[in-house]
Amino acid sequence: MTEEEFIYLQKILVDASNVLWVSCGALLGGSASPEYAMTCGLLRSLRSEQASLKATLLDFTPENVSTDESISQIASLAMAQYKNDQSLESEYYVQDGQVFISRFTPAGCINQTYSQTDVETHPQPFNPDANLVGKIKSGRIVFENVFPGEASLQPGEVEFRPLTTGLNSEDVAVISGASFETDFSHETAGIVTRVGSGVTVVSPCDRIVAFSSDKFSNFQRVTQSLVQKLNPNELCTTIASLPMQYAAALYSLENLAKLQSNESVLVLPGVGLVGAAAIRVTQALGGLPLVEPSVAREAWRYLPAFSRFVSSGTPSSSVIDSVPASRGASYFSFNIVDLLKKPRVSGSLLERTLFLFRQGAIPAPPLASRNIAELNESVASFSDTLFSTKTVISHETGNDTLEVIPSRPHMQLRPDATYLLVGCLGGLGRSLTSWMMKRGARNFTFLSRSGAVSTQASILVKNLEAEGAKVDVFRGDAATREDVQKAVSSIPADRPFGGVVNAAMVLRDCMFHNMLYENWPTSVRPKTLGSKHLHEATQDLPLDFFLMTSSVSGVLGTPGQTNYAAGNTYMDALARHRRSQAKPACAVILPMVLGVGVVAENSELEASLKRSGMYGIDEEALLRTFEVAILEEQQQQLLGPSLTISKFAELSIYLYVF
């Protein structure tokens, strides 16, 4: 679309109150022209931006668009719009004289095979050597035997088996569904099983304590900065109860409030075990702790000049009174779970906690040790008051029986094949390639506009090569046909093509009526031209999968993302077209992804999406979705090109339930 065409289109759509968009893209049956589908994403987002706009899409197959019947349908729909008929749908698809409308429906056969929402659990003796991972199922924790893989550790990484894990309010909030976070175990003590290159602080068989954002897994991995070695006389049960509450207290008082000796600290109610830890830390630092049953808002309002107010936990959405700040008072707010994403800071807090404990300056809280088989009962009876008993969960062997769900199907990638990855040299690439290595992949070709010049990209390449992978990086743009052809033609015959992943994306969010022309192609091209050129360059190759990362913005219509939504619906249509030709393809429609990728690297964007109520998935769910998509692609190739409409719809858009 030229700039002139964009300006005319923008004016028409912004000024109009009723729009009937007629296309002949044959979008229902795998059109050979997926660019027609961009209209779907554009109009869906536009409707969310302009509540008064009545925008309807009517799509025909090319051979039927000029028939008397189709002309009559267009006229009838236009008249219904003019009369403001409230029963109108927003999208209609006409094929072979039949009219179809859009609806979300669960992909029954896929969910039945891969989902574990409705899967029955079975009692199974606890085995600490099994690769068990906790899952949340209807507000309870169950366990799954997951695919262990064979990937080596990252440099500086420590793998350990937990012996004792502390249970905290942050964990309970996730399990009960009251938190957007996805991990529900954060402090643990255990035994080192393996270490990556460059690890100097611990060795295999050492007993350690660690911060670990996890899910009560039997084997966990963390960077060495989050690990401290235990002394021979220290008990795992005791040490595992310390990190979360004392790290929060130390960060509040030392890092933020800069507490001086002889200063008073007012501990407010509702802060639970962190408040108890704050009292102990205050005493250790020579301060005077005070406990006052007042409310936080009143305490802040009457705070003396140059005092400091620290709020630990989920930030309040209420407006803070600005008067105390005018007299030099300071307000700080943080969340300890977010702090764990900063290994240097949280690692130093862990080291400081152990130092004070070993000096006798701070005590362990009152403890209640419970077995891992009693984990759900511990969550149900959890209490976090100022002088609560701290619950720790033991992973020791015994006669423990866990609720275990059956393992799901897993895929295996070919070690002799080469996998072409676009837009994967950032955080998502680290996660994706590590997962692919576990599944057997050993050869990667990256196509990136910036190449491997960034620190993050060069570290990723070095880490992959250290693990035994063969890595090639081409500097180029997938939206440029020559760059794609160059990357594809470079793959040697002894390492044939295995699959393609296009995860390229550029966000240029703006309300459509204010959007500049350059923001349209900048956001659209990586999705449209990038996918098109990859499709054309590989369509005659025997691929195992052709994976594209699409987004819910194209399906639901996100305000301010008409360009991004249009690019994503192109991907969806291209996947349908390839499948109609019995070629592997899937556009994975993703929500907000937490922990990796663009959202994880932009805290302001993540906070904004959470405030809007956007549902997110974590790294594990993301990778599991990729696996399901690839497995389904491989199954689809057995069906051949003669897909019916109903079967085709089932294969085109997946709604996974995890």
N, C-alpha and C positions, 0 to 999 in steps of 0.2 A: 504494500500500500504506500503510495507516494504521500508526501506531505500535504499536497493540495487535496487529495482524496480524504486524508485523515481529517483535515479541517472541515470539509463539507460534511463528513459523517458525524463529526463531533457536534456541529451546529444542528443537524437534523435531530439527533438523539437527545440533545440537551433541551431543545426548544419544544419538542413534541410532547403531547400528552398521551397519544395512542400511536403505536407502531406495530405494523404487521410485516414481518420480515419473511419473505418467501425465498426458499432456496431449493436447489435440485441436487443436493449432495448425496442422496441415498444413504444417509447417516446410519440408518438402522441395520443395513445389511453389509457393512464393511466397505464403504465407498473407496474408490480408487483416488478420490480427491479429498483427503482428510482436512484440507484447509477450510472447507465449508463448515466444519465443526467449530471453528474458532468463534463463530457467531453465538454458539451456545454459551460459552464462557463469558463473552462480552455482555450478552443480555442478562445473564444470571447475576453478574456483579452490578450491572447498571440498575436492575430492579431493586437491589438492596441499597443503592445510593439514592435513588429517586423514587420515594414511596408512591408518588402520584402517577408514575409512568406505567402505562399498560402496554407492555411489550410482549408480543406473541410471535413465536417461531413456527412456521409451517414448512416442512421439508418433504419434497417429493423425490422419487427416482427420476433420472433424466428423461427416460422414455415416456413418463406419464405427466410431465409438468405442463404440457400444452394440450391435453385432452379436454373435451367438453366437461367431463366430470371434475377434473382438477380446477378448471376455471370456475365452475359452480361452487366448489368448496372454498376457493379463495374469496369469492364474492360473499358467500354466507358468513364466513368468519369475519370479514371486514364489517359487515352489517351488524353482527353481534357485538363487535368491539364498539362500534359507533353508538349502539344502544346501551352500552355499559353493562352487558350481560355478566353477572357475577359468577356464573357457573363455568366460565371459560377457563381452560387450562392455559399454561404459559408456553407449552411446547406440544406440537403435533407432528407425527411422522406417518407419511402415507406410503404404503407399498402394496402393490397388487390389489388395489382397490380397498384395502383395509387401513383403518386409521388407528395408530398406536399413540399412547401417552406415556409419560415418564413416571415411574414409581420406584422407590427404594424397596428392595426385597432381599432377605437373607439368601446367600448362595448355599442352599441346603446341603448339597452333596459335599461341598468344600468344608463347610463348618462341621459337618458330621465326621469328616475324616481328620481334620486338624484342630478343631476347637476343643477346649477342655471345660467349657462352661457347664455343659450338661453331662460330662463324663463322671461316672461313679468312681469314688475312691475305694481303695482296698487296703485293709490293714497289712502292714509289712514291718518286720523287725528292723530296727534302726541299724544301718551298716555305715560306720564312719568312713569306710573306704569307697563307698558308692558315690557317684557324682550327683548328689541330690541338691536340688535348688528349690527354695520355697516359692509358692505361688499363692496369690490371694483368690479365693473362690467363695463368693457369697459371704464376705466378711470374716472368713476363716482362712488359716494358713494350711495348705496341703503341700505335698512335695512331689517332685517329678525327677525321674532319672533322665538326665540330659545327655546329649552327645558330647563326649569328652574332648574329641579332637586331638591333634598331635602338635599344635603350634607351640613353638618355643616361647619362652618369656621375652618380653621387651627388655632392652637394657635398663638397668636400675629397678627392675620389677622383682617383687618377692611374692612367692606363692606359699600359702600356709593352710593348715587344717585347724579350724577353731576348736577349742576345748570348752570355752565359756564365753557367752555373749551377754552384754548388758541390755536390758529392755528399758526403753525411754519413751517419753510422751510423744516424741516425733515419730517413733516407730508405730505406736498405737494409732496415731492420727492417720497414717497411710493405710494401715490394715482396715480401719473402720471406714475409710473412704472420705475422711475429713480433710485430706491433704492432697495437693496436686503431685507431690513427690511420688516416686515409684519404688525406691529402696526402703527397706524397713528393718535393717540392722546396721549399726554404725560403729560400735565399739566392741572389740573382741580380743581375747587372749588365746594363743594356740601355739602350734609347733610348725616351724618352717619345713616345707617339703622340697622346694626348689628355689633357686635364685637366678636372676638373669645376669648378664655380663655387667661389670662395673659395680656390683653390689658389694659394699665393704662393711656395712654395719652389722649384718647377721650372716649366719651360715646354716645349711640344712641341719635339722634336728635341734636348733636353738628354740627356746621358748620365748615368745614375744607377746607384746601388746600392740594393738594397731587400731587406727581409724580405718574403717572399711565400709564404704557405702555398698551394701549388699542385701541379700535376701535369705539369710541364715543358710547359705550354701555350705556344703562340706569342704569345698576347696575355694579359696578366695585369693585374689591378686591385688596388690597395692604397690605404689611406688615406695622405695625404701625410706623416703623422708617421713612417711606416716607410720614408721615402725620403730619400736624401742625394745631392746633385749632385756629380758627379766633376769634378776639375780637368782641364784640357786634356792634361796630361802623364801622367795616370794610366791604366793599362791595365785594361780590364774583366776580363781573365783573372786578374790579380793581386788586384784589389779583391774579386771575387766569392768568393775563397777565405777571406776574413777574418770575415764577420759571425757565423756560428754559433758557432765555437769561441771567439772572443774575447769575444763577448757572454756566453757561459756562464762564462768565466773571470772577467770583470769583475763580473758579478752575484754570483758566489761570493765573490770577495775584497773588493770594495768595498761592495756593497750588503748582503751577509749577514754576512761575517766582520769587516767594518770594519778591514781590515788597516792596521796602522801601520808606519811605516818602522822598520827594524832587527828586525822580527818575522820569525820563521822559518815557512816554509810547507812542510809535508810532502806531497809528491805521491805518491799510491799508484798501483800498477800497475793496468791495466785501464781507465784513464780516457782513453786514446787521445789524439787531437789536442787535446782540451780540456785535458788535462794538460800538453801541450807549451805551449799558450797560457798556462796558469796559471803556468808557470815564467817565461815572458817578461813577463807582467803583474807578477808578484812582483818581478822585477828592476826593472821600470819604476817601481814604487811604493817602491823602496828596501828591500824585504824580502829574506830569504835563502831561496831555494828548496832543498829537499832531496828526493831521490828515494829511496824505501825500498821494497824488494821484500817487504813484509809484507802481510798481509791486512787488509781494512778493519775487521773486527770486533775484531781484536787492537789495531789502532791506536786505535780509539775507547775500548776498555776501559782503556788505559793513558794516555789523554790527560791532560796536566797540568791543574791548576786554571785556570779562566777561559780555556781554549783553545776554539777553535771547529772543528767538524767539518762540512764541507759535502759533500753527496752530490749530484752532478749526473747526471741520467739517470732511468731508471725506478725509482721508489721501491721499496725492499726491503720484502717482506711479513713479514720476520722481526722478532722482538721485540728492541728495542734495550735494552741493559744500562743500568739507571738509575743505577748507582753514579757514573759520571763526572759526571752532572748534579748530584749532591749536593755536588760540590766546585766547582761553578760553570762546568763545561764546557757548551758549547751545541752542539746538533745541528741542522743545517739540511738540507733535502732539496728539490730542485726539478727540474723537467723543462723544458728550453729550449723545446720545442714548445708546452707549455702557456703559457710566458712570452710567446710571440708573440701570444697572445690578449689581451695587455695592451699596446696600441699605444704608450701613453705611456712605459711602462717600457722596452720593447724598442726603441722609437725612440731614446730617450736613450742606450741602450747602443750602438746603431749609430753615433750621432754621436760618442760617446766613443771607440769603436774607431777611427774615421777620424782623429780628432784625434791619438791616440797614434801611429798609423801615420804620419801626415804629419809628426809631430815626430821620427820616427826612433826612438821608444821601443819599438816592437814591430815585428817583421819579418813578412813573409808566410811561410807554411810552404813547404817544398819542393813544387813543383807538377808535375803530370802532366796536360797538356791533351789531352782526347780528344774525338772528334767525336760528335755526337748519334746517329749511326748505330751507334756503339760503346757506347751506353748500357748495354745488357744485359751486354756483356762486362765493362764497368767495374763493374757491380754484382756479377757473379760473382767477380771478382778483388779485390773491395774489402777493404782492410785498415785497421784503426783501432788502431794501437799508438802508443806515446808519441812515436815519431819517424817515423811513416808519412809517405809522400808524399801530399799532398792532391790528389784528383782533381777537375778541373773539366771541365764538359761545354760544348763550343762549339756554338752554334746558328747559326753562320755558314753561308752558302750554299756550295755546292760540288757534288761528285759523290756526295753522301750519299744513301743509299737507306734508307727506313724501312719497318717492317712496319705496314701500314695496314689497318684493318678498314672495311668498307663503312659508309656513313652509314645511320642508322636513320630510319624515318619520323618526320616532325615535324608538329605541328599548327599551325594558324593560327587565332587568335581574331579576332572581328569588332570593328573599331574603333568601330562605331556602337552596339554592344550594351552593356548594363550588367550587371555581375557582382556578385552579392550575396555578401559574405564575412562569416561569423560566427566569432568567436574568432580573428581574424586581425590584430589591432592590435599584436602583439608581434613577437618575432624571426622567427617563422614567417611572419607577414604581410609583413614586409620582403622576405623571400626569395621568397615566392609572388607578390606583386604585381610585383616586379622581373622575375621570369620571365614573368609574364603580359604585361607591357609589351613584352618582347622578342618575344612571339608576336602582338602587335598590339592587345591590349586597351588602352582609353583611358578607360573609365568604371567607377568602383568605388563601391559602396554598402556601408558597414560597419555591422553591428549588433553593439553591444558594451554590456555592462552598465555599464562605467565611462565609455564614450564616449572622446573624444580628450583627456582631461584629463591623462593621464600624459605624462611627458617623451618616452618612447619612442613613444607613439602620435602625439603632436603632431608629432614629427620625421618619422615615417613619412608623415603626411598632407602636410606641407610639401614633402617630397622628391618625392612623387608629383605634386603640383601644379606643382612646379618643372620636372618632366619633361613637362608638358603634359597630365596626366590630370585628369579631372573627378572630384572626390571628395565624397561625402556620408557623414556619420557620424551614425547614429541611436543614441541612448542608450536601451537597452532589453534585455530578456532574451528570448532565443529560446524559452525554456520558457514564456513568456507569449504566448498566441495573439494578443492585441491588438497587442503590440509588433511581431510578425512581419508582421501584416497592414498595419500602418502603414508599415513599411519597404517592403513590396512595392508597396503602392498609390501610394507617392510617386514611383515610377520613371516618367518622362515617356514619352509615346508615341514621341517622336523618338529615344529611347535605350532600345529594348525590352530585355526580359530576355534575357540570354545564357546564364547559368549560375549555379549555387549551390555554395558550398563551406561545409560545416559542420565547422570544426576546433575547436569549443568543447570544453573539457575542464576538469574540476575533480578533483584527486586528494585523496582522503580515505582513505589506506591504513591498514588496521587488520585484524588477524586477526578472522575473522567472530565468534568467540565473545566477543570484547571490543568489538565494534562498537556504537557508540551509534546510535540511530535516525536522528538528524539527519545523520549521515555518509552514510547510504544515499541519500536524495533529493538531497542536495547534489552527490554525484558522478554520480548516475544521470540527473537531469533534463536537463542540457545535451545528453546523448546521445540520450535517448528523446523527451521532449517537444519539445526543440529541433528534432530531425529530423522529428518528426511534424508540427509546425506549419509547417515549411518545405515539407514534402511537400504538405500540404493547401492551402497558400496558392499554390502554383505548379503544381499538378497539371494545370491546364488551359492552361498556358502552353507554347509551343514551345521548350523549353530545349535547348541544345546539350549540357549535362551537369548532373548532380546528384551532387556529390562529397561523401563523408563520410569523415573520418579515423577509422578504427577501429584496433584494436590487437591484437597477438599475445596479449595477456592474455586476450582473449575466446576465442581458439582453443586456446591451450596451457594456460590456467588458471594465473595467477600468484598465489602465496601473498600474502595481505594485500590483494587487490584484487577481492573478490567483487562489490562495488558497481560498480567500473569495468568489470570483465569483463562483467557483466550489461548495462550500457549499450552496450558494443561489439557484443555479439551481437544486440541489438535493431537496431543500424544494419545489420548484415549481413543480417538478415531483411527489413528495410525495403527494402534494395537489391534483394533477390530478388523482393519483391512488386511493386515498380515495374517491374522488367524483365518480369515476367509480364504486365503491362499494356502492354508495348511502350513504356514510358517510360524515358528515360535515367536510370541510377543506378549508382553503384559505391561500395562501402565499401572503402577502401584499408586493408588490414590491415598496419599498420606495426610494425616492431621499434623498438628504441631508435634515435633520430635524433641524430646527433652534429653539433655545430656550430651548430645553430639550434634554437629552441623551448625547451621546458621543461627538457630535460636539459642543454642548453648553458648555461642560465641558473642551474643548480643544480649546482655542482661536486661537492658531497657525493653527490647522487643519481647523477650520472654515474659517480663512483668506485665507488659501491655496486653499480650495475648491471654495471660491468666486472668487478668481483671475482666476481660471480655467474656470469660466463661468458656474459652476454647479448650476442648479436651485434648490431652496430649498422650503420647505413648513414649516409652523409654527405649533405650538402645536395644535391649533384648527383644522387645516386641517388634521393633523395626526390622531387625535381622530375621526374626521368625517369619515376618510377613514376606520378606524377600525369598526366604526358603520355600514358603508355600507357593508363591508366584512361580518360581522356577520349576518346582515339582509339577505344578499344574500345566506349565508350558510343555514339559516333556510328555505328559499324558495326552495333551491336546493333539500332538503330532500324530498320534495313533488314530485319531478320528477322521482324518482326511478333510477335503474341502467341502463336502456336502453337509454343512451344518444347517439345521433348521433355525428359524428365528428364535424360538423359545430357548433352544440349547445355546444359541449364539449369545443371547442376552445374559444367560447364566454364566457364560465364560468371560464376558467382557468386563464387568464391573464386580469386584469382590467386596463384600462386607464381612470382614473377619471378626469373629468374636473370640477374644482371648481371655 
